[in-house]
Amino acid sequence: MTGDWRAVPATGQDDAGRPLAAAATGGVATFRFYGELNDFLAAPRRQRDSELRGASSATVKHLIETLGVPHTEVELILVNGRPVDFAQRLQAGDRVAVYPAFTTLELGPLPRLRPAPPADPRFVVDAHLGGLARLLRLAGFDTVCDQALDDAGIAQLAADDERIVLSRDRDLLERRAIRHGGYVHAQNPDRQLVEILARFDLAGRLRPFSRCLQCNAPLLAVDKALVLDALPPRVRHTQQEFSRCAVCRRVYWPGSHWQQMRQRLAAAVAAAGRRRRPPALDCAALFSAAARQREIDALQRTMGTEFGLTFVHMDIHDAAEVAAVVACFARAKVNGSAAEGRRFARGVTRNPMLAGQGMAPVAAWAASGVEAPGGKHQRFALIAFNTRNNQVMEDAFGDLRPLFGADAFARIERLTLLHETAHVVVHHAEQSGADAWAAAVAARDAADGQAGAAIRDWAGGPQAAIAHPDLVRLLLGEADALAALQARLRAGEDGLTYDADRVRDAFQAIKARADYRNFQENMADAFMAIVLRQEGVDLTGVVGAARAAGDAEHDSQPGLAAVGALPASSLDGLNLRQSMALAAQLVRRALGLG
């Protein structure tokens, strides 16, 4: 090992389990890794600061790799907020932020640690990834996989031919000669292909069936007459188009296996598109009226349908949108009457948490009403935008520029929308439990049925799955109490009473607790982070650090760390409702709520 830097506190071993020499004296530098880089760290160091003590003789590249992260996975290093290269030597007290590769993200003025990958990428794959090599060749990418090449040979070939090294061997990827590389996290070849297509933004560059799967050489079209003797009898009669490897002379044709391979590639491209980081977006177009409507429509299709909510939205500076919400709430008799509905909607436009300069760009309110036709009970999720406040949440979310570049401030509106949506959905889910309790109370005098049935139905459904566990336990306890009371009433006992005020007070007391509010913040941030991770952006580290630096009530780092620890593949295909349920599961576990 070069340099004298050692982990603090000393454990007697480095992260690879190798014995450390006696702890060196000297200053301490603090490292923080973001995104998927945490997957390479020892568990106690993930999603938190790690300290190294020692002399200033080692480069930052060496220190990063000492902690287990190959330099090929690193795109940006900030020392005390200033971009540096791998050769930087650290001083006592330095704070080092290390960010993952942003292959499809425009970093703007921030310097890259290496040139951009070749426009026409070529790969060299270690011998343990033969299945991936065949799939990359099938997709048309020049991919060397040679059993005779050792690590030194792979590194030399990569340097000579400007190839990207793909491996699950960290020691190989740490070799200085390798400029471009990628650690392959997945173990299944098809998932490995999805990972590489997403990592290097290759979905639009496939040239299927243009390379030999066996030897990687180009395939050339060939006349049927020239390969007739090499064809099976059935193929001679059914196929007319052929290609042949320029080196090993293997012959290929579009048979049934060819169709299966094409479907396999199409599935990989689709999956990679879901994982790939989105390209830079135009700030003005991102939050147009049409863009907001798309977001609200997606929420209605998933969260609204599942939880029985009607999503409405307005820009508080758009008179027509405000008037539409005012009219909607009047018709629904929100808070009991048309006048109260109008008052509620107009009050939102003046609410200080949204209306003032320097406040939130988005806020959400829960509302309930009774529609005049048929007296139908209706639950609303009102999403209100203040388009003048898009740049005010940096302190809450941290510095998002390494993730989003010039679009960092523009993305804040969407992050806040997701966060606020989670708050209002949880509120309605818990309120539906209170409504079930009210129905159970009303049923206690019924001649048939079970008084606690409505509560138990709620507790077994999706609403209770995202509610605070203490509220669920409170209401289930009341289901048992009401069932017992009902049984005694049916047995003819007189003078029995039920203290409903006690339950209402207990319900509100839980919601007033600081730990309940912290549960809400963890839920909202975890949901937001899951949605972003599905889109290829891991903000759990930067947002978690910002939250931990604030007050205890808003410290959502536990929930964010739980999201950050998930394999990206586990999030594939989740809709917004499923993402909400997963957020609740992770937060309950992270906070020890059972």
C-alpha positions in Angstrom: 0.0 0.0 0.0 1.2 3.5 -0.9 0.8 6.2 1.8 0.0 5.9 5.4 -3.7 6.5 5.4 -5.8 4.2 7.6 -9.4 3.8 8.5 -10.7 5.5 11.6 -11.5 3.8 13.9 -8.8 1.1 13.3 -10.3 -2.4 13.1 -7.0 -4.3 12.5 -8.1 -4.9 8.9 -8.9 -2.9 5.8 -12.2 -3.4 3.9 -10.8 -6.4 2.0 -9.9 -8.1 5.2 -6.2 -7.6 4.9 -4.2 -6.8 8.1 -3.3 -3.2 8.7 0.0 -2.0 10.0 0.0 0.1 13.2 -2.2 3.1 12.9 -0.3 6.0 11.5 -0.3 9.4 13.1 -1.4 12.5 11.3 -4.6 14.4 10.3 -8.0 13.0 9.3 -9.7 13.3 6.0 -13.4 12.7 5.7 -14.9 10.8 2.7 -18.5 10.5 1.6 -19.6 8.3 -1.3 -22.9 8.8 -3.2 -25.3 6.6 -5.1 -24.3 3.1 -6.2 -20.7 3.6 -5.0 -22.0 2.7 -1.5 -22.4 -0.9 -2.8 -18.6 -1.3 -2.8 -18.1 -0.1 0.8 -18.1 -2.2 3.9 -21.6 -2.0 5.4 -20.7 0.3 8.4 -19.4 2.9 5.9 -22.4 3.1 3.5 -24.5 6.3 3.3 -22.3 8.1 5.9 -19.0 9.8 6.4 -15.9 7.7 6.6 -12.6 9.0 8.1 -9.0 8.1 7.1 -6.1 9.2 9.2 -2.5 9.4 8.0 0.2 11.3 6.1 -0.5 13.2 2.9 1.6 11.0 0.6 -1.3 9.0 -1.1 -3.4 10.2 -4.0 -7.1 10.4 -3.7 -7.4 7.6 -6.3 -5.5 5.3 -4.0 -7.5 6.2 -1.0 -10.8 5.7 -2.8 -9.7 2.3 -3.9 -8.4 1.5 -0.5 -12.0 1.9 0.7 -13.1 -0.6 -2.0 -14.3 1.6 -4.9 -12.7 1.0 -8.3 -11.7 4.3 -10.0 -13.6 3.3 -13.1 -16.9 3.8 -11.2 -16.1 7.4 -10.1 -17.1 10.3 -12.3 -16.6 13.3 -10.0 -14.5 14.1 -6.9 -14.9 17.2 -4.9 -12.4 18.1 -2.2 -13.8 20.9 0.1 -16.3 21.6 -2.7 -13.7 21.9 -5.4 -13.4 19.4 -8.3 -10.0 17.6 -8.4 -8.5 14.8 -10.4 -7.3 11.4 -9.2 -3.7 12.6 -8.6 -4.8 15.1 -5.9 -3.0 14.6 -2.5 -5.1 15.2 0.6 -4.4 17.4 3.6 -5.6 17.0 7.2 -9.2 18.2 7.5 -10.1 17.7 3.8 -13.7 16.7 3.1 -14.0 14.4 0.0 -17.2 13.8 -1.9 -17.1 11.0 -4.4 -19.9 10.6 -7.1 -20.6 7.8 -9.5 -20.4 7.7 -13.2 -22.9 10.0 -15.1 -22.4 8.6 -18.6 -25.7 10.1 -19.9 -25.7 13.3 -17.8 -24.3 16.6 -18.9 -22.0 17.9 -16.1 -21.8 21.4 -17.5 -18.7 23.3 -16.2 -17.7 20.4 -13.8 -14.6 18.6 -15.2 -14.6 14.9 -16.0 -11.9 12.7 -14.5 -11.3 11.1 -17.9 -12.3 11.7 -21.5 -15.8 10.7 -22.5 -16.2 7.0 -23.5 -15.6 6.4 -27.2 -18.6 7.3 -29.4 -18.4 3.7 -30.9 -17.6 1.7 -27.8 -15.6 -1.5 -27.8 -15.3 -3.8 -24.9 -12.9 -6.3 -23.3 -14.7 -8.7 -20.9 -12.9 -10.9 -18.4 -13.3 -14.6 -18.9 -15.9 -15.0 -16.1 -18.4 -13.0 -18.1 -18.6 -15.1 -21.3 -22.4 -15.0 -21.3 -22.4 -11.2 -21.3 -19.7 -11.2 -24.1 -21.9 -13.3 -26.4 -24.9 -11.0 -25.8 -22.9 -7.9 -26.5 -21.7 -9.5 -29.7 -25.3 -10.4 -30.5 -26.2 -6.7 -30.1 -23.4 -5.8 -32.5 -20.7 -4.5 -30.1 -17.0 -5.4 -30.6 -16.3 -7.5 -27.5 -13.1 -9.4 -26.8 -13.4 -12.3 -24.3 -10.2 -14.3 -24.3 -9.5 -17.1 -21.8 -5.8 -16.6 -22.4 -5.7 -13.0 -21.2 -4.7 -12.4 -17.6 -5.4 -9.1 -15.8 -2.3 -7.4 -17.1 -3.2 -8.5 -20.7 -6.7 -7.2 -20.4 -5.5 -3.8 -19.1 -2.9 -3.6 -21.9 -5.4 -4.5 -24.6 -7.8 -1.9 -23.1 -5.1 0.8 -23.3 -3.9 -0.1 -26.8 -7.4 -0.4 -28.4 -9.3 2.1 -26.2 -11.6 -0.6 -25.0 -14.0 -0.4 -22.0 -13.2 -3.1 -19.4 -16.1 -5.0 -18.0 -15.5 -7.1 -14.9 -16.7 -8.3 -11.5 -13.0 -8.2 -10.3 -12.4 -4.9 -8.4 -8.6 -5.5 -8.4 -8.6 -5.6 -12.2 -10.6 -2.4 -12.5 -8.2 -0.6 -10.1 -5.3 -1.0 -12.6 -3.9 2.4 -13.5 -3.8 1.6 -17.2 -7.6 1.2 -17.4 -9.2 4.5 -18.3 -12.7 3.3 -19.0 -14.4 0.4 -17.3 -17.5 -0.8 -15.5 -18.0 -3.1 -12.6 -20.8 -5.5 -13.5 -23.2 -5.9 -10.5 -25.7 -8.4 -11.9 -24.9 -12.1 -12.1 -27.4 -13.2 -14.8 -26.2 -12.5 -18.4 -29.5 -10.9 -19.5 -29.5 -8.6 -16.5 -25.8 -7.8 -17.1 -26.7 -6.7 -20.6 -29.4 -4.4 -19.3 -26.9 -2.9 -16.8 -24.3 -2.2 -19.5 -26.8 -0.8 -22.0 -28.0 1.6 -19.4 -24.6 2.4 -17.9 -23.1 3.4 -21.3 -26.3 4.7 -23.0 -26.1 2.0 -25.7 -29.8 1.5 -26.4 -29.7 3.5 -29.7 -26.5 2.0 -31.0 -27.3 -1.7 -31.4 -26.5 -3.4 -34.7 -27.9 -6.9 -34.0 -26.5 -9.9 -35.8 -23.6 -8.1 -37.3 -20.8 -10.0 -35.3 -19.9 -13.6 -34.9 -21.0 -14.9 -31.5 -18.0 -17.2 -31.4 -15.0 -15.1 -32.4 -16.3 -11.5 -32.5 -15.4 -10.9 -36.1 -17.8 -9.0 -38.4 -20.4 -10.9 -40.4 -20.6 -10.5 -44.1 -23.6 -11.2 -46.4 -22.9 -14.2 -48.5 -24.7 -15.8 -51.5 -26.6 -18.9 -50.6 -24.8 -20.9 -53.3 -21.5 -20.3 -51.6 -22.6 -21.8 -48.3 -25.0 -24.5 -49.6 -22.9 -27.4 -48.5 -22.6 -26.1 -44.9 -26.4 -25.9 -44.4 -28.7 -28.4 -42.8 -31.2 -29.9 -45.3 -34.2 -28.0 -43.8 -32.5 -24.7 -43.9 -31.6 -25.2 -47.6 -35.3 -25.2 -48.4 -36.6 -22.6 -46.0 -34.0 -19.8 -45.8 -32.6 -17.4 -48.5 -30.5 -14.9 -46.6 -27.2 -15.8 -45.0 -24.1 -14.2 -43.5 -20.7 -15.7 -42.7 -18.0 -14.8 -40.2 -15.0 -13.3 -41.9 -12.6 -15.3 -39.6 -14.1 -18.6 -38.4 -16.4 -19.0 -41.5 -19.5 -19.8 -39.3 -22.7 -19.3 -41.3 -25.8 -17.5 -39.8 -29.4 -17.2 -41.0 -32.6 -15.7 -39.6 -34.3 -18.9 -38.3 -36.5 -19.3 -35.2 -33.6 -18.9 -32.9 -32.9 -15.6 -34.6 -36.4 -14.4 -33.7 -35.9 -15.4 -30.1 -32.6 -13.5 -29.9 -34.3 -10.4 -31.4 -37.0 -10.5 -28.7 -34.3 -11.0 -26.0 -32.5 -7.9 -27.2 -35.7 -5.9 -27.4 -36.5 -6.8 -23.8 -33.0 -5.7 -22.7 -33.3 -2.4 -24.5 -36.7 -1.7 -22.9 -35.4 -2.5 -19.4 -32.3 -0.4 -20.0 -34.5 2.5 -21.0 -36.3 2.3 -17.7 -33.0 2.3 -15.7 -31.1 4.9 -17.7 -30.5 8.4 -16.3 -32.7 10.9 -18.1 -31.0 13.4 -20.3 -30.8 17.0 -19.4 -34.2 18.7 -19.7 -35.1 22.2 -20.6 -36.2 24.0 -17.5 -39.0 26.0 -19.1 -40.5 22.9 -20.7 -40.1 20.6 -17.7 -42.8 22.4 -15.7 -45.1 23.6 -18.4 -48.9 23.2 -17.8 -48.7 20.0 -20.0 -45.8 18.6 -18.0 -47.7 19.1 -14.7 -50.8 17.6 -16.2 -48.8 14.4 -17.1 -47.5 14.1 -13.6 -51.0 14.5 -12.1 -52.5 12.1 -14.6 -49.9 9.5 -13.6 -50.7 10.0 -9.9 -54.4 9.7 -10.6 -54.0 6.4 -12.5 -52.0 4.8 -9.7 -52.3 6.4 -6.3 -55.7 7.8 -7.0 -57.2 4.6 -8.2 -55.7 2.5 -5.4 -56.5 4.8 -2.5 -59.8 6.3 -3.7 -58.4 9.8 -4.2 -59.2 12.5 -6.7 -56.1 14.5 -7.6 -56.6 18.2 -8.5 -54.0 20.8 -9.1 -53.5 24.5 -9.6 -50.7 27.1 -10.1 -51.6 29.7 -7.4 -50.5 32.4 -9.9 -52.9 31.2 -12.6 -56.4 32.7 -12.1 -58.1 30.2 -14.3 -56.6 27.2 -12.6 -57.5 28.6 -9.1 -61.1 29.3 -10.2 -61.4 25.7 -11.5 -60.4 24.3 -8.1 -62.6 26.7 -6.2 -65.5 25.6 -8.3 -64.7 21.9 -7.9 -64.5 22.3 -4.1 -67.7 24.2 -3.9 -69.5 21.5 -5.9 -68.1 18.8 -3.6 -69.0 20.8 -0.5 -65.6 20.4 0.9 -65.6 20.9 4.7 -69.4 20.6 4.7 -70.7 23.3 2.3 -70.1 25.1 -0.9 -69.0 28.2 0.9 -66.5 26.3 3.0 -65.2 24.6 -0.1 -64.5 27.9 -1.8 -62.9 29.3 1.3 -60.6 26.2 1.6 -59.4 26.5 -2.0 -58.8 30.2 -1.9 -57.0 29.9 1.5 -54.4 27.6 -0.1 -53.4 30.4 -2.5 -52.6 32.6 0.5 -51.0 29.9 2.7 -47.6 31.1 4.0 -45.9 27.8 3.5 -46.5 28.1 -0.3 -47.4 31.7 -1.2 -44.4 33.5 0.2 -41.2 34.1 -1.7 -38.6 31.6 -0.6 -41.1 28.9 0.4 -41.9 25.6 -1.2 -42.5 25.3 -5.0 -45.2 22.6 -4.4 -47.4 21.8 -1.4 -50.2 19.3 -1.0 -53.5 19.4 1.0 -56.0 16.7 1.9 -59.6 17.6 1.6 -62.9 15.7 1.9 -66.3 16.6 0.6 -69.8 15.3 -0.2 -70.8 15.7 -3.8 -74.4 17.1 -4.3 -75.5 14.4 -6.8 -76.1 11.2 -4.8 -74.3 12.6 -1.7 -71.2 10.7 -2.6 -68.2 11.0 -0.2 -65.1 12.2 -2.0 -61.4 12.5 -1.0 -59.2 15.1 -2.7 -55.5 15.5 -3.0 -54.9 19.1 -3.9 -51.5 19.8 -5.4 -50.7 23.5 -5.4 -47.7 24.9 -7.3 -45.9 28.2 -6.8 -43.9 28.6 -10.0 -41.9 31.4 -8.6 -40.3 29.3 -5.9 -38.5 26.6 -8.0 -35.0 27.4 -6.5 -35.7 27.5 -2.8 -35.3 23.9 -1.7 -31.6 23.4 -2.1 -31.0 23.5 1.7 -33.6 20.7 2.1 -32.3 18.4 -0.7 -28.6 19.3 -0.7 -26.5 20.2 -3.7 -28.1 18.3 -6.6 -25.8 19.8 -9.3 -23.5 16.7 -9.5 -26.6 14.6 -10.2 -28.6 17.0 -12.5 -26.1 19.6 -13.7 -27.7 22.8 -14.8 -31.2 21.3 -14.3 -30.7 20.8 -10.5 -33.1 23.7 -9.6 -35.6 22.8 -12.2 -35.8 19.2 -10.9 -36.6 20.4 -7.4 -40.2 21.1 -8.3 -40.8 17.4 -9.3 -38.9 16.2 -6.2 -41.1 18.3 -4.0 -44.2 17.1 -5.8 -43.3 13.5 -5.1 -42.5 14.3 -1.5 -45.7 16.2 -0.9 -47.8 13.6 -2.6 -46.6 11.0 -0.2 -47.7 13.2 2.7 -51.2 13.6 1.5 -51.7 10.0 0.5 -50.6 8.8 4.0 -52.9 11.3 5.6 -55.9 10.0 3.6 -54.9 6.4 4.3 -54.9 7.1 8.0 -58.1 9.1 7.8 -59.8 6.2 6.1 -58.9 4.1 9.2 -60.6 6.7 11.3 -63.6 6.5 9.1 -63.6 2.7 9.4 -63.5 3.2 13.2 -66.5 5.5 13.0 -68.4 2.9 11.0 -67.5 0.3 13.6 -68.8 2.6 16.4 -72.1 3.0 14.5 -72.4 -0.7 14.1 -72.1 -1.6 17.7 -75.9 -1.5 18.2 -76.7 -3.5 15.1 -78.6 -6.7 15.4 -76.2 -8.6 13.2 -72.7 -8.3 11.9 -69.5 -7.6 13.7 -68.8 -4.1 15.1 -65.1 -4.3 14.4 -65.4 -5.7 10.8 -64.9 -2.3 9.1 -61.6 -1.7 11.0 -60.3 -5.1 10.3 -61.1 -4.7 6.6 -59.2 -1.5 6.6 -56.2 -3.0 8.5 -55.9 -5.7 5.9 -55.9 -3.4 2.9 -53.4 -1.1 1.2 -54.2 2.0 3.3 -53.1 0.5 6.6 -49.9 -0.8 4.9 -48.7 2.8 4.6 -50.1 4.1 7.9 -48.1 4.6 11.1 -48.1 1.3 12.9 -49.2 2.8 16.2 -52.3 4.1 14.6 -53.0 0.7 13.1 -52.5 -1.0 16.5 -54.8 1.6 18.2 -57.6 1.0 15.8 -57.3 -2.8 15.8 -57.4 -2.6 19.6 -60.7 -0.7 19.3 -62.0 -3.3 16.9 -61.6 -5.9 19.6 -63.1 -3.5 22.3 -66.2 -2.7 20.1 -66.7 -6.4 19.3 -66.6 -7.3 23.0 -69.0 -4.4 23.8 -71.4 -5.5 21.1 -71.4 -9.0 22.4 -72.3 -7.8 25.9 -75.1 -5.5 24.5 -76.5 -8.5 22.6 -76.4 -10.5 25.8 -78.7 -8.0 27.4 -76.4 -6.0 29.6 -77.5 -2.4 30.4 -75.7 0.8 31.2 -72.7 0.1 28.9 -71.0 3.1 27.3 -68.1 3.6 24.9 -65.8 6.6 25.2 -65.3 7.7 21.6 -63.5 11.0 22.7 -60.8 8.9 24.3 -60.1 7.2 21.0 -60.1 10.5 19.1 -57.7 12.0 21.6 -55.4 9.0 21.4 -55.5 9.2 17.5 -54.6 12.9 17.5 -51.9 12.4 20.2 -50.1 9.9 18.0 -50.2 12.3 15.1 -48.9 15.1 17.2 -45.7 13.2 18.3 -42.3 14.2 16.9 -41.5 10.6 16.0 -44.8 10.5 14.0 -43.8 13.5 12.0 -40.3 12.0 11.4 -42.1 8.9 10.1 -44.0 11.1 7.7 -40.7 12.7 6.5 -39.0 9.3 6.0 -42.0 8.0 4.1 -42.1 11.1 1.8 -38.4 11.1 1.0 -38.2 7.3 0.6 -41.1 7.4 -1.9 -39.4 10.2 -3.8 -36.0 8.4 -3.8 -37.6 5.1 -5.1 -39.2 6.9 -8.0 -35.9 8.6 -8.9 -33.9 5.4 -8.6 -36.3 3.8 -11.0 -35.3 6.5 -13.4 -31.6 5.9 -12.9 -30.9 8.7 -10.4 -29.7 7.8 -6.9 -30.1 10.9 -4.7 -30.2 9.0 -1.4 -26.7 10.0 -0.3 -26.9 13.8 -1.1 -30.5 14.2 0.2 -29.8 12.0 3.2 -26.8 14.1 4.2 -28.8 17.3 3.9 -31.6 15.9 6.0 -29.2 14.6 8.7 -27.7 18.1 9.0 -31.1 19.6 9.8 -33.4 19.1 12.7 -34.3 15.7 14.1 -37.9 15.8 12.9 -36.8 16.1 9.2 -34.0 13.6 9.4 -35.0 11.1 6.8 -31.5 9.5 6.4 -32.6 6.1 7.7 -35.3 5.7 5.1 -33.1 7.0 2.4 -30.3 4.7 3.3 -32.7 1.8 3.1 -33.7 2.8 -0.4 -30.1 3.3 -1.4 -29.2 -0.2 -0.2 -31.7 -1.8 -2.6 -30.4 -3.4 -5.8 -31.6 -1.3 -8.7 -33.1 -4.4 -10.4 -35.5 -4.8 -7.4 -37.3 -1.6 -8.4 -37.9 -2.5 -12.1 -41.6 -2.3 -13.1 -43.0 -0.8 -9.9 -45.8 1.7 -10.4 -46.3 4.7 -8.1 -48.7 2.8 -5.7 -46.3 -0.1 -5.4 -43.4 2.4 -4.8 -45.4 3.9 -2.0 -46.0 0.5 -0.4 -42.3 -0.3 -0.7 -41.4 3.0 0.9 -43.6 2.2 3.9 -42.1 -1.3 4.3 -38.5 0.1 4.2 -39.2 3.0 6.6 -40.9 0.8 9.2 -37.9 -1.5 9.2 -35.4 1.4 9.2 -37.1 3.1 12.2 -37.8 -0.1 14.1 -41.6 0.4 14.0 -42.5 -3.2 13.3 
